Amino acid sequence: MESQTEISMNEVDLVELANRVKERVEGLESRVLKVQKIIVEHAMSLPERIEPQSILESRFMPVDEAFDNGALSCGAMTNIGAEMLKTMGYEVKKVHGEDENSVDHAWLLVKEPGSGEWSPYDLTRKGAKVGEHHRVKKIVSDWEEIRGEIESDHTTYGQRLKALE
């Protein structure tokens, strides 16, 4: 028997998983952490995972493809998390920014029900915490809003490393 907070990942349909989280987990932060856990555990259960080779692939890979193939890049996790949280009825924004590890990083802003305040969550971090090193470049509802900027300003990680040599 499934406990109140356990969500079976035998079902890989994101809408169904999101609905199960909504039914069984209370509160925004707890739901975000459960979504994070589902994404990571599903990816780790796969015999092989896909690793996006560029920011474009990370940000624009279809959500179902990213989840099904276990993509754990910040852009892929932001997209999967945003989709699941929107399914639960939350208003979600995506943040294009940087942190101490990368000039290209992504995380979520989720509108708190009731207060209307926006809370940041980084699904690539323990506890989904956004820290002092996170710097916002753009806040968007969809990456398509800044696709041109991303395409003109970014190349694959390997190409950026070569440019630094």
Summary of the structure (lengths in Angstrom):
residues: 165
radius of gyration: 15.8
end to end distance: 56.5
largest distance: 56.5
contacts: 472
relative contact order: 0.14
helix: 47%
strand: 17%
